[in-house]
Amino acid sequence: MTLFNRAGVVFAGFILVLCAWSLGAQPLPLAKPEQVGMSAPRLGKIGEALKKEAADGSFRGAVVMVARKGKLVYQDAVGMQTASAKMTPDSIFRIYSMTKPLVSVAAMILVEDGTIQLTDPVSKFLPGFDKLQVSVPSKNDAGNTTYALVPQERQMTVQDLLRHTSGLAYGEITQNAPVKDGLAKVGVYRKEMDFDARNLAPDEEIAKMATVPLAFQPGTTWNYSLSTDMLGRVVEKASGRRLADFLEERLFKPLGMKDSGFWVPAGKMARVAETLEKDRFAGRGFPLIDVSSQPKNDSGGAGGVSTAADYLRFAQMMLNGGVLEGKRVLSRTTVRLMTSDHLGGAMGLAMDPGLLLLGTKGYTFGLGFMVRQGDGIAGVPGAAGEFMWAGYAGTYFWVDPKEQVVAVLMTQAASPQRAYFRKLVKQLVYQAITD
């Protein structure tokens, strides 16, 4: 929707925003980029870059939205939503791991209600989690890896779930054979469909997960995992509500996130973006979860759907210290707690958060968000204190309190190049800041 003349020069970014949102209300108040210290022509580089990637077959299409100082200054929808339909600003995306920040906020709402404490053992809510064992690898005399099961030295806490130090793992990622096999046996790891843990009823999932060994002792190692799926079960047990219903009542409805949830109603399915049949970088396809019907459980780690507009409103709420348009979701102090370092430098890292998400160091982890530690180190622009996360199928967002920027990238490309696309959009947003 970006407007170009024959020389390829971008016309006014404000016009772009108005045209893009002619079909519905804007997610945030509009402003010309120059009114909030950004350049419309420079922002136009984002659309140019993404159009080239779509034309090259990197993905079908994408939606990007950028706000500064609480004002929407740029948005673009490029390429195709499906093989026969153009991408639109209100296209719906499978957000996979961008479900995690939403569920983390849900848990902290219950902390603010006095229903949960961060130091609560998970077994207070999930039966059997007090008896978990840990699968410990070692090398035998022949140099082969063997595993021994040992008791957990302490129970995982709610804080461990929020910061991924629970000892849990993802079957798609872990190399710990008993853990991987156990997750496959209970049905939360499926080789034919990555990150699809929606096929077990909640109580069945809890009971079966209590039989799978941990990959690490709780509280010792940052390991990206099914922690937020189990956090979703904690939210359900503590609130007495289905996760989808709790989020609708306490987060989505207050923020006006009208297209977010865990499945897509039949009347909205025509707006769902789809992936290419074959990724040009991997040479194969990456099938995505079916969101056309209600799942057996609401996967707090990877089961969500949303739009760029909905997620921009969520991100702006976080930048605002927990409030948007007079609707308070969290206190300012809780937002600060969630976006602070919770690894402390002494925690082991099974993988580096920044390398996992962006292919660069310079980040730690808070409660549901990756957090930048300093202005330097990281190989992408940004500032200390910014926080973010992304999704398996190519979605990405970040919040920069220092620069007062929030941005969302939505696409459906579970590609080995997805970190490249995240960095590309990030650097093009920052180069457009003029003051």
C-alpha positions as a Markdown table, in Angstrom:
| # | Residue | x | y | z |
|---|---|---|---|---|
| 1 | Met | 0.0 | 0.0 | 0.0 |
| 2 | Thr | 3.0 | 2.3 | 0.0 |
| 3 | Leu | 2.8 | 4.9 | -2.7 |
| 4 | Phe | 5.7 | 5.3 | -5.1 |
| 5 | Asn | 6.4 | 7.6 | -8.0 |
| 6 | Arg | 8.2 | 6.3 | -11.1 |
| 7 | Ala | 11.6 | 7.1 | -9.5 |
| 8 | Gly | 10.7 | 5.0 | -6.6 |
| 9 | Val | 10.5 | 7.8 | -4.1 |
| 10 | Val | 8.0 | 7.4 | -1.3 |
| 11 | Phe | 5.2 | 9.9 | -1.0 |
| 12 | Ala | 3.9 | 10.9 | 2.4 |
| 13 | Gly | 3.9 | 8.2 | 5.0 |
| 14 | Phe | 0.9 | 9.8 | 6.6 |
| 15 | Ile | -1.1 | 9.3 | 3.4 |
| 16 | Leu | 0.1 | 5.6 | 3.4 |
| 17 | Val | -1.4 | 5.1 | 6.9 |
| 18 | Leu | -4.7 | 6.8 | 6.0 |
| 19 | Cys | -5.1 | 4.7 | 2.8 |
| 20 | Ala | -4.2 | 1.5 | 4.6 |
| 21 | Trp | -6.8 | 2.0 | 7.3 |
| 22 | Ser | -9.6 | 3.2 | 5.0 |
| 23 | Leu | -11.4 | -0.1 | 5.7 |
| 24 | Gly | -11.5 | 0.3 | 9.4 |
| 25 | Ala | -10.4 | 2.1 | 12.6 |
| 26 | Gln | -6.7 | 2.6 | 13.2 |
| 27 | Pro | -5.1 | 0.7 | 16.1 |
| 28 | Leu | -3.6 | 3.9 | 17.5 |
| 29 | Pro | -4.0 | 7.6 | 16.9 |
| 30 | Leu | -2.4 | 8.7 | 13.6 |
| 31 | Ala | 0.5 | 11.1 | 13.2 |
| 32 | Lys | 2.7 | 12.2 | 10.4 |
| 33 | Pro | 6.2 | 10.6 | 11.1 |
| 34 | Glu | 7.8 | 14.1 | 11.2 |
| 35 | Gln | 5.5 | 15.1 | 14.1 |
| 36 | Val | 7.1 | 12.4 | 16.3 |
| 37 | Gly | 10.7 | 12.6 | 15.1 |
| 38 | Met | 10.7 | 10.1 | 12.2 |
| 39 | Ser | 11.1 | 10.5 | 8.4 |
| 40 | Ala | 8.3 | 9.3 | 6.1 |
| 41 | Pro | 10.7 | 8.7 | 3.1 |
| 42 | Arg | 13.0 | 6.7 | 5.4 |
| 43 | Leu | 10.2 | 4.6 | 6.7 |
| 44 | Gly | 9.3 | 3.9 | 3.1 |
| 45 | Lys | 12.4 | 1.8 | 2.9 |
| 46 | Ile | 10.6 | -0.9 | 4.9 |
| 47 | Gly | 8.0 | -1.4 | 2.3 |
| 48 | Glu | 10.6 | -1.4 | -0.5 |
| 49 | Ala | 12.6 | -4.1 | 1.3 |
| 50 | Leu | 9.7 | -6.3 | 2.1 |
| 51 | Lys | 8.2 | -6.0 | -1.4 |
| 52 | Lys | 11.5 | -7.2 | -2.8 |
| 53 | Glu | 11.6 | -10.2 | -0.4 |
| 54 | Ala | 8.0 | -11.1 | -1.4 |
| 55 | Ala | 8.8 | -10.8 | -5.0 |
| 56 | Asp | 11.9 | -13.0 | -4.5 |
| 57 | Gly | 9.7 | -15.7 | -2.9 |
| 58 | Ser | 11.0 | -15.4 | 0.7 |
| 59 | Phe | 7.4 | -15.3 | 1.9 |
| 60 | Arg | 3.9 | -14.6 | 0.5 |
| 61 | Gly | 3.6 | -11.3 | 2.1 |
| 62 | Ala | 3.9 | -9.3 | 5.3 |
| 63 | Val | 2.3 | -6.6 | 7.4 |
| 64 | Val | 4.3 | -4.0 | 9.4 |
| 65 | Met | 3.1 | -1.4 | 11.8 |
| 66 | Val | 5.3 | 1.2 | 13.6 |
| 67 | Ala | 4.3 | 3.6 | 16.3 |
| 68 | Arg | 6.3 | 6.3 | 18.1 |
| 69 | Lys | 5.2 | 8.3 | 21.1 |
| 70 | Gly | 1.9 | 6.5 | 21.1 |
| 71 | Lys | 1.1 | 7.5 | 17.5 |
| 72 | Leu | 0.8 | 5.2 | 14.4 |
| 73 | Val | 3.3 | 6.6 | 11.9 |
| 74 | Tyr | 3.8 | 3.7 | 9.5 |
| 75 | Gln | 2.0 | 0.6 | 8.3 |
| 76 | Asp | 2.2 | -1.4 | 5.2 |
| 77 | Ala | 0.7 | -4.6 | 3.8 |
| 78 | Val | 2.8 | -6.2 | 1.0 |
| 79 | Gly | 2.5 | -9.2 | -1.2 |
| 80 | Met | -0.1 | -11.9 | -0.9 |
| 81 | Gln | -2.1 | -13.3 | 2.1 |
| 82 | Thr | -2.8 | -16.6 | 0.2 |
| 83 | Ala | -2.2 | -17.7 | -3.4 |
| 84 | Ser | -5.2 | -15.8 | -4.6 |
| 85 | Ala | -5.8 | -13.0 | -2.0 |
| 86 | Lys | -3.7 | -9.9 | -1.4 |
| 87 | Met | -2.3 | -9.2 | 2.1 |
| 88 | Thr | -4.3 | -6.6 | 4.0 |
| 89 | Pro | -3.8 | -4.7 | 7.3 |
| 90 | Asp | -6.4 | -6.9 | 9.0 |
| 91 | Ser | -4.9 | -10.3 | 7.9 |
| 92 | Ile | -4.9 | -12.8 | 10.7 |
| 93 | Phe | -1.6 | -14.7 | 11.6 |
| 94 | Arg | -0.6 | -17.7 | 13.6 |
| 95 | Ile | 1.7 | -16.0 | 16.1 |
| 96 | Tyr | 3.2 | -19.2 | 17.7 |
| 97 | Ser | 5.6 | -18.0 | 20.4 |
| 98 | Met | 4.2 | -14.5 | 20.4 |
| 99 | Thr | 1.4 | -16.1 | 22.4 |
| 100 | Lys | 3.9 | -16.3 | 25.3 |
| 101 | Pro | 4.0 | -12.6 | 26.2 |
| 102 | Leu | 0.2 | -12.6 | 26.3 |
| 103 | Val | 0.0 | -15.6 | 28.6 |
| 104 | Ser | 2.8 | -14.1 | 30.7 |
| 105 | Val | 0.7 | -11.0 | 31.2 |
| 106 | Ala | -2.2 | -13.2 | 32.1 |
| 107 | Ala | -0.2 | -14.8 | 34.9 |
| 108 | Met | 1.0 | -11.4 | 36.2 |
| 109 | Ile | -2.6 | -10.2 | 36.3 |
| 110 | Leu | -3.3 | -13.1 | 38.7 |
| 111 | Val | -0.2 | -12.1 | 40.7 |
| 112 | Glu | -1.7 | -8.6 | 41.0 |
| 113 | Asp | -5.0 | -10.2 | 42.0 |
| 114 | Gly | -3.2 | -12.0 | 44.9 |
| 115 | Thr | -4.1 | -15.4 | 43.4 |
| 116 | Ile | -0.6 | -16.4 | 42.4 |
| 117 | Gln | 2.9 | -15.6 | 43.8 |
| 118 | Leu | 6.0 | -15.8 | 41.7 |
| 119 | Thr | 7.6 | -18.1 | 44.3 |
| 120 | Asp | 4.7 | -20.5 | 44.3 |
| 121 | Pro | 5.8 | -24.1 | 43.4 |
| 122 | Val | 4.1 | -25.1 | 40.2 |
| 123 | Ser | 2.9 | -28.2 | 42.0 |
| 124 | Lys | 0.5 | -26.0 | 44.0 |
| 125 | Phe | -1.5 | -25.8 | 40.8 |
| 126 | Leu | -0.4 | -28.8 | 38.7 |
| 127 | Pro | -0.6 | -32.2 | 40.4 |
| 128 | Gly | 2.5 | -34.4 | 40.0 |
| 129 | Phe | 5.0 | -31.6 | 39.4 |
| 130 | Asp | 6.5 | -32.1 | 42.8 |
| 131 | Lys | 7.7 | -35.5 | 41.8 |
| 132 | Leu | 9.5 | -34.7 | 38.6 |
| 133 | Gln | 12.9 | -36.3 | 37.8 |
| 134 | Val | 15.8 | -34.8 | 35.8 |
| 135 | Ser | 17.5 | -36.6 | 32.9 |
| 136 | Val | 21.2 | -36.1 | 33.3 |
| 137 | Pro | 23.6 | -36.9 | 30.4 |
| 138 | Ser | 27.1 | -38.2 | 30.7 |
| 139 | Lys | 29.7 | -39.9 | 28.5 |
| 140 | Asn | 30.5 | -43.6 | 28.9 |
| 141 | Asp | 34.0 | -45.1 | 28.3 |
| 142 | Ala | 33.1 | -45.5 | 24.6 |
| 143 | Gly | 32.3 | -41.9 | 24.3 |
| 144 | Asn | 28.6 | -42.4 | 23.9 |
| 145 | Thr | 26.0 | -40.3 | 25.7 |
| 146 | Thr | 24.1 | -42.1 | 28.4 |
| 147 | Tyr | 21.4 | -40.7 | 30.7 |
| 148 | Ala | 20.5 | -41.1 | 34.4 |
| 149 | Leu | 17.3 | -40.0 | 36.1 |
| 150 | Val | 17.8 | -38.1 | 39.4 |
| 151 | Pro | 15.4 | -36.3 | 41.7 |
| 152 | Gln | 14.8 | -32.6 | 41.2 |
| 153 | Glu | 16.8 | -30.6 | 43.7 |
| 154 | Arg | 14.0 | -28.1 | 44.1 |
| 155 | Gln | 10.6 | -27.7 | 42.6 |
| 156 | Met | 10.1 | -25.3 | 39.7 |
| 157 | Thr | 8.2 | -22.1 | 40.5 |
| 158 | Val | 5.9 | -19.8 | 38.6 |
| 159 | Gln | 8.8 | -17.5 | 38.1 |
| 160 | Asp | 10.8 | -20.4 | 36.5 |
| 161 | Leu | 7.9 | -20.9 | 34.0 |
| 162 | Leu | 7.9 | -17.2 | 33.2 |
| 163 | Arg | 11.6 | -17.0 | 32.6 |
| 164 | His | 12.2 | -20.4 | 31.1 |
| 165 | Thr | 14.3 | -21.8 | 33.9 |
| 166 | Ser | 11.9 | -24.6 | 34.8 |
| 167 | Gly | 14.0 | -27.4 | 33.4 |
| 168 | Leu | 11.3 | -28.1 | 30.8 |
| 169 | Ala | 12.2 | -28.5 | 27.2 |
| 170 | Tyr | 10.8 | -28.4 | 23.6 |
| 171 | Gly | 10.9 | -31.8 | 21.8 |
| 172 | Glu | 11.7 | -29.8 | 18.6 |
| 173 | Ile | 14.9 | -28.4 | 20.2 |
| 174 | Thr | 16.3 | -30.6 | 23.0 |
| 175 | Gln | 19.0 | -33.1 | 22.3 |
| 176 | Asn | 18.3 | -34.9 | 25.6 |
| 177 | Ala | 17.0 | -38.2 | 24.3 |
| 178 | Pro | 14.8 | -39.3 | 27.2 |
| 179 | Val | 13.2 | -35.9 | 27.3 |
| 180 | Lys | 12.5 | -35.8 | 23.6 |
| 181 | Asp | 11.1 | -39.3 | 23.6 |
| 182 | Gly | 8.9 | -38.6 | 26.6 |
| 183 | Leu | 7.5 | -35.4 | 25.0 |
| 184 | Ala | 6.8 | -37.4 | 21.8 |
| 185 | Lys | 5.1 | -40.2 | 23.8 |
| 186 | Val | 2.7 | -37.9 | 25.6 |
| 187 | Gly | 1.8 | -36.0 | 22.4 |
| 188 | Val | 3.2 | -32.5 | 22.9 |
| 189 | Tyr | 6.0 | -33.1 | 20.4 |
| 190 | Arg | 4.8 | -34.2 | 17.0 |
| 191 | Lys | 7.4 | -34.7 | 14.2 |
| 192 | Glu | 4.9 | -34.0 | 11.5 |
| 193 | Met | 3.9 | -30.6 | 12.9 |
| 194 | Asp | 6.3 | -28.4 | 14.8 |
| 195 | Phe | 5.2 | -26.7 | 18.1 |
| 196 | Asp | 1.7 | -28.1 | 18.1 |
| 197 | Ala | 0.8 | -29.0 | 21.7 |
| 198 | Arg | -3.0 | -28.5 | 21.4 |
| 199 | Asn | -4.1 | -32.1 | 21.1 |
| 200 | Leu | -4.5 | -33.0 | 24.7 |
| 201 | Ala | -7.2 | -31.8 | 27.1 |
| 202 | Pro | -5.7 | -29.7 | 29.9 |
| 203 | Asp | -5.9 | -32.2 | 32.7 |
| 204 | Glu | -4.6 | -35.0 | 30.5 |
| 205 | Glu | -1.7 | -32.7 | 29.4 |
| 206 | Ile | -0.9 | -32.0 | 33.0 |
| 207 | Ala | -0.9 | -35.6 | 34.0 |
| 208 | Lys | 1.2 | -36.7 | 31.1 |
| 209 | Met | 3.7 | -33.9 | 31.4 |
| 210 | Ala | 4.2 | -34.9 | 35.0 |
| 211 | Thr | 5.7 | -38.2 | 33.7 |
| 212 | Val | 8.3 | -36.6 | 31.4 |
| 213 | Pro | 11.8 | -36.0 | 32.9 |
| 214 | Leu | 13.2 | -32.5 | 33.0 |
| 215 | Ala | 16.2 | -31.6 | 30.9 |
| 216 | Phe | 17.8 | -29.4 | 33.6 |
| 217 | Gln | 17.5 | -28.9 | 37.3 |
| 218 | Pro | 14.9 | -26.1 | 37.9 |
| 219 | Gly | 16.4 | -22.7 | 38.4 |
| 220 | Thr | 19.8 | -23.5 | 37.0 |
| 221 | Thr | 19.6 | -23.0 | 33.2 |
| 222 | Trp | 17.7 | -20.8 | 30.7 |
| 223 | Asn | 16.2 | -23.3 | 28.3 |
| 224 | Tyr | 13.5 | -22.2 | 25.8 |
| 225 | Ser | 10.7 | -24.7 | 26.4 |
| 226 | Leu | 7.1 | -25.7 | 27.0 |
| 227 | Ser | 7.2 | -23.5 | 30.2 |
| 228 | Thr | 4.6 | -21.1 | 28.9 |
| 229 | Asp | 2.3 | -24.0 | 27.9 |
| 230 | Met | 2.4 | -25.1 | 31.6 |
| 231 | Leu | 2.0 | -21.5 | 32.7 |
| 232 | Gly | -1.2 | -21.4 | 30.7 |
| 233 | Arg | -2.4 | -24.5 | 32.7 |
| 234 | Val | -1.4 | -22.6 | 35.9 |
| 235 | Val | -3.5 | -19.6 | 34.8 |
| 236 | Glu | -6.5 | -21.9 | 34.2 |
| 237 | Lys | -6.2 | -23.7 | 37.6 |
| 238 | Ala | -5.6 | -20.5 | 39.5 |
| 239 | Ser | -8.5 | -18.6 | 37.8 |
| 240 | Gly | -10.9 | -21.4 | 37.3 |
| 241 | Arg | -11.3 | -20.2 | 33.7 |
| 242 | Arg | -10.3 | -21.6 | 30.3 |
| 243 | Leu | -7.2 | -19.7 | 29.1 |
| 244 | Ala | -8.9 | -18.3 | 26.1 |
| 245 | Asp | -11.8 | -17.0 | 28.2 |
| 246 | Phe | -9.4 | -15.5 | 30.8 |
| 247 | Leu | -7.4 | -13.7 | 28.1 |
| 248 | Glu | -10.6 | -12.5 | 26.4 |
| 249 | Glu | -12.0 | -11.0 | 29.6 |
| 250 | Arg | -8.8 | -9.6 | 31.2 |
| 251 | Leu | -6.6 | -8.6 | 28.2 |
| 252 | Phe | -8.2 | -8.8 | 24.8 |
| 253 | Lys | -11.5 | -7.1 | 25.5 |
| 254 | Pro | -10.0 | -4.2 | 27.6 |
| 255 | Leu | -7.4 | -3.5 | 24.9 |
| 256 | Gly | -9.8 | -3.9 | 22.0 |
| 257 | Met | -7.9 | -6.9 | 20.6 |
| 258 | Lys | -10.9 | -8.1 | 18.5 |
| 259 | Asp | -9.1 | -10.6 | 16.4 |
| 260 | Ser | -6.9 | -12.4 | 18.9 |
| 261 | Gly | -7.4 | -15.9 | 20.4 |
| 262 | Phe | -6.6 | -19.5 | 19.9 |
| 263 | Trp | -8.8 | -20.3 | 16.9 |
| 264 | Val | -10.4 | -18.4 | 14.1 |
| 265 | Pro | -14.2 | -18.3 | 13.7 |
| 266 | Ala | -15.6 | -19.4 | 10.3 |
| 267 | Gly | -16.6 | -15.9 | 9.4 |
| 268 | Lys | -13.0 | -14.7 | 9.7 |
| 269 | Met | -11.1 | -17.6 | 8.0 |
| 270 | Ala | -10.9 | -15.7 | 4.7 |
| 271 | Arg | -8.5 | -13.3 | 6.5 |
| 272 | Val | -6.0 | -16.0 | 7.6 |
| 273 | Ala | -2.6 | -15.7 | 6.0 |
| 274 | Glu | -1.0 | -18.8 | 4.7 |
| 275 | Thr | 2.6 | -20.0 | 4.1 |
| 276 | Leu | 4.3 | -20.9 | 0.9 |
| 277 | Glu | 4.3 | -24.5 | -0.1 |
| 278 | Lys | 8.1 | -24.5 | -0.2 |
| 279 | Asp | 10.5 | -22.3 | 1.6 |
| 280 | Arg | 13.2 | -21.1 | -0.8 |
| 281 | Phe | 15.9 | -21.2 | 1.8 |
| 282 | Ala | 15.2 | -24.7 | 3.2 |
| 283 | Gly | 14.0 | -26.3 | 0.0 |
| 284 | Arg | 10.9 | -27.7 | 1.8 |
| 285 | Gly | 7.6 | -26.7 | 3.3 |
| 286 | Phe | 6.9 | -25.8 | 6.9 |
| 287 | Pro | 3.2 | -26.7 | 7.6 |
| 288 | Leu | 1.5 | -24.5 | 10.1 |
| 289 | Ile | -1.1 | -25.4 | 12.7 |
| 290 | Asp | -4.8 | -25.6 | 11.8 |
| 291 | Val | -6.6 | -22.7 | 13.5 |
| 292 | Ser | -10.0 | -23.3 | 11.9 |
| 293 | Ser | -11.5 | -25.1 | 14.9 |
| 294 | Gln | -11.3 | -24.9 | 18.7 |
| 295 | Pro | -8.3 | -26.9 | 20.0 |
| 296 | Lys | -8.5 | -29.4 | 22.9 |
| 297 | Asn | -6.3 | -27.0 | 24.9 |
| 298 | Asp | -5.2 | -23.4 | 24.5 |
| 299 | Ser | -1.5 | -23.7 | 23.9 |
| 300 | Gly | 0.0 | -20.8 | 25.9 |
| 301 | Gly | 3.3 | -21.2 | 24.2 |
| 302 | Ala | 2.4 | -21.4 | 20.5 |
| 303 | Gly | -1.3 | -21.6 | 19.9 |
| 304 | Gly | -2.4 | -18.0 | 19.4 |
| 305 | Val | -3.7 | -16.0 | 16.5 |
| 306 | Ser | -3.7 | -12.2 | 16.1 |
| 307 | Thr | -3.4 | -9.3 | 13.7 |
| 308 | Ala | -0.7 | -6.6 | 13.5 |
| 309 | Ala | -3.1 | -4.1 | 14.8 |
| 310 | Asp | -4.1 | -6.1 | 17.9 |
| 311 | Tyr | -0.5 | -6.9 | 18.8 |
| 312 | Leu | 0.5 | -3.2 | 18.3 |
| 313 | Arg | -2.1 | -2.3 | 20.9 |
| 314 | Phe | -0.8 | -4.9 | 23.3 |
| 315 | Ala | 2.8 | -3.7 | 22.8 |
| 316 | Gln | 1.8 | 0.0 | 23.3 |
| 317 | Met | 0.0 | -1.0 | 26.5 |
| 318 | Met | 3.3 | -2.4 | 27.7 |
| 319 | Leu | 5.2 | 0.7 | 26.7 |
| 320 | Asn | 2.7 | 2.8 | 28.5 |
| 321 | Gly | 3.3 | 1.0 | 31.8 |
| 322 | Gly | 0.3 | -1.3 | 31.7 |
| 323 | Val | -2.4 | 1.0 | 30.4 |
| 324 | Leu | -4.0 | 1.9 | 27.1 |
| 325 | Glu | -6.7 | 4.5 | 26.4 |
| 326 | Gly | -7.6 | 4.6 | 30.1 |
| 327 | Lys | -7.9 | 0.8 | 30.4 |
| 328 | Arg | -5.3 | -0.5 | 32.9 |
| 329 | Val | -4.2 | -4.1 | 32.5 |
| 330 | Leu | -1.1 | -4.1 | 34.8 |
| 331 | Ser | 0.6 | -1.7 | 37.2 |
| 332 | Arg | 3.7 | 0.2 | 36.1 |
| 333 | Thr | 5.7 | -1.7 | 38.7 |
| 334 | Thr | 4.7 | -5.0 | 37.3 |
| 335 | Val | 5.6 | -4.0 | 33.8 |
| 336 | Arg | 9.0 | -3.0 | 35.1 |
| 337 | Leu | 9.4 | -6.3 | 36.9 |
| 338 | Met | 8.5 | -8.3 | 33.7 |
| 339 | Thr | 11.0 | -6.3 | 31.6 |
| 340 | Ser | 13.9 | -6.5 | 33.9 |
| 341 | Asp | 16.8 | -9.1 | 33.9 |
| 342 | His | 15.7 | -12.3 | 35.7 |
| 343 | Leu | 18.7 | -14.4 | 34.8 |
| 344 | Gly | 21.2 | -12.3 | 36.7 |
| 345 | Gly | 24.3 | -13.4 | 34.8 |
| 346 | Ala | 24.8 | -16.5 | 37.0 |
| 347 | Met | 22.2 | -18.6 | 35.2 |
| 348 | Gly | 23.4 | -21.2 | 32.8 |
| 349 | Leu | 22.3 | -20.9 | 29.2 |
| 350 | Ala | 21.3 | -24.0 | 27.2 |
| 351 | Met | 21.0 | -21.4 | 24.4 |
| 352 | Asp | 21.4 | -17.7 | 24.2 |
| 353 | Pro | 18.1 | -15.7 | 24.0 |
| 354 | Gly | 19.5 | -13.2 | 21.6 |
| 355 | Leu | 21.1 | -15.7 | 19.3 |
| 356 | Leu | 17.9 | -17.8 | 19.3 |
| 357 | Leu | 15.7 | -14.8 | 18.3 |
| 358 | Leu | 18.0 | -12.5 | 16.3 |
| 359 | Gly | 21.3 | -14.3 | 15.7 |
| 360 | Thr | 23.1 | -11.8 | 18.0 |
| 361 | Lys | 24.1 | -11.7 | 21.6 |
| 362 | Gly | 23.4 | -8.7 | 23.9 |
| 363 | Tyr | 20.1 | -9.9 | 25.5 |
| 364 | Thr | 18.9 | -11.5 | 28.7 |
| 365 | Phe | 15.4 | -12.6 | 29.7 |
| 366 | Gly | 12.7 | -11.2 | 32.0 |
| 367 | Leu | 9.2 | -12.6 | 32.7 |
| 368 | Gly | 7.9 | -13.5 | 29.2 |
| 369 | Phe | 10.1 | -11.1 | 27.3 |
| 370 | Met | 13.7 | -11.0 | 26.0 |
| 371 | Val | 15.4 | -7.8 | 27.4 |
| 372 | Arg | 18.3 | -5.8 | 26.0 |
| 373 | Gln | 21.1 | -5.4 | 28.5 |
| 374 | Gly | 22.9 | -2.3 | 27.0 |
| 375 | Asp | 23.0 | 0.0 | 24.1 |
| 376 | Gly | 25.9 | -1.9 | 22.6 |
| 377 | Ile | 26.9 | -5.6 | 22.2 |
| 378 | Ala | 23.9 | -6.5 | 20.1 |
| 379 | Gly | 24.4 | -6.5 | 16.4 |
| 380 | Val | 21.1 | -4.6 | 15.8 |
| 381 | Pro | 20.0 | -1.0 | 16.7 |
| 382 | Gly | 18.1 | -0.4 | 19.9 |
| 383 | Ala | 18.6 | 0.7 | 23.5 |
| 384 | Ala | 19.1 | -0.8 | 26.9 |
| 385 | Gly | 15.7 | -1.9 | 28.4 |
| 386 | Glu | 14.0 | -2.7 | 25.1 |
| 387 | Phe | 12.0 | -5.9 | 25.2 |
| 388 | Met | 10.6 | -8.2 | 22.6 |
| 389 | Trp | 9.8 | -11.7 | 21.3 |
| 390 | Ala | 8.9 | -13.5 | 18.1 |
| 391 | Gly | 7.1 | -16.5 | 16.6 |
| 392 | Tyr | 8.1 | -19.6 | 14.7 |
| 393 | Ala | 6.2 | -18.6 | 11.6 |
| 394 | Gly | 8.0 | -15.3 | 11.2 |
| 395 | Thr | 6.1 | -12.9 | 13.5 |
| 396 | Tyr | 8.1 | -10.4 | 15.6 |
| 397 | Phe | 7.6 | -7.4 | 17.8 |
| 398 | Trp | 9.6 | -5.1 | 20.0 |
| 399 | Val | 9.1 | -2.3 | 22.5 |
| 400 | Asp | 11.8 | 0.4 | 23.0 |
| 401 | Pro | 11.0 | 2.6 | 26.1 |
| 402 | Lys | 14.0 | 4.9 | 25.5 |
| 403 | Glu | 13.0 | 5.7 | 21.9 |
| 404 | Gln | 9.3 | 5.3 | 22.6 |
| 405 | Val | 9.0 | 2.9 | 19.6 |
| 406 | Val | 6.8 | -0.1 | 19.2 |
| 407 | Ala | 6.8 | -2.2 | 16.1 |
| 408 | Val | 5.2 | -5.4 | 14.8 |
| 409 | Leu | 6.1 | -7.6 | 11.8 |
| 410 | Met | 3.6 | -10.2 | 10.8 |
| 411 | Thr | 4.3 | -12.9 | 8.1 |
| 412 | Gln | 3.8 | -16.7 | 7.8 |
| 413 | Ala | 7.2 | -18.0 | 6.9 |
| 414 | Ala | 8.8 | -20.6 | 9.3 |
| 415 | Ser | 12.0 | -20.1 | 7.4 |
| 416 | Pro | 15.6 | -20.5 | 8.6 |
| 417 | Gln | 15.9 | -16.8 | 7.4 |
| 418 | Arg | 13.3 | -15.4 | 9.8 |
| 419 | Ala | 16.0 | -13.8 | 12.1 |
| 420 | Tyr | 17.3 | -12.0 | 9.0 |
| 421 | Phe | 13.8 | -10.5 | 8.3 |
| 422 | Arg | 13.4 | -9.4 | 11.9 |
| 423 | Lys | 16.8 | -7.7 | 11.8 |
| 424 | Leu | 16.0 | -6.1 | 8.5 |
| 425 | Val | 12.8 | -4.5 | 9.7 |
| 426 | Lys | 14.4 | -3.4 | 13.0 |
| 427 | Gln | 17.3 | -1.6 | 11.4 |
| 428 | Leu | 15.0 | 0.1 | 8.9 |
| 429 | Val | 12.8 | 1.4 | 11.6 |
| 430 | Tyr | 15.7 | 2.9 | 13.6 |
| 431 | Gln | 17.3 | 4.5 | 10.6 |
| 432 | Ala | 14.1 | 6.5 | 10.2 |
| 433 | Ile | 14.4 | 8.1 | 13.6 |
| 434 | Thr | 15.5 | 11.8 | 13.1 |
| 435 | Asp | 15.3 | 13.1 | 16.7 |
